[in-house]
Amino acid sequence: MGTIAIAVAIVAGVAAISGAFGVAIVVKATLQGITRQPEIRGPLQTIMFIGVPLVEALPIFAIVIAFILMGNM
């Protein structure tokens, strides 16, 4: 019982941190692209707005799995 609770806490923490790092990398790359070529700002922002949810999908799946594990306790 206790080990599952610890595993759920670790999974939730790592998922939150990895999601934050992933979004930061996508936004950083977009800002670098805009800085280098300001004329393509619109297409880069569109790609960023598509990429951020894709990056956030994996941590959300991890949290869902953690909740499922928590329900099996």
Secondary structure, DSSP 8 states (H G I E B T S, - for coil): -HHHHHHHHHHHHHHHHHHHHHHHHHHHHHHHHHHH-GGGHHHHHHHHHHHHHHHHHHHHHHHHHHHHHHHT-
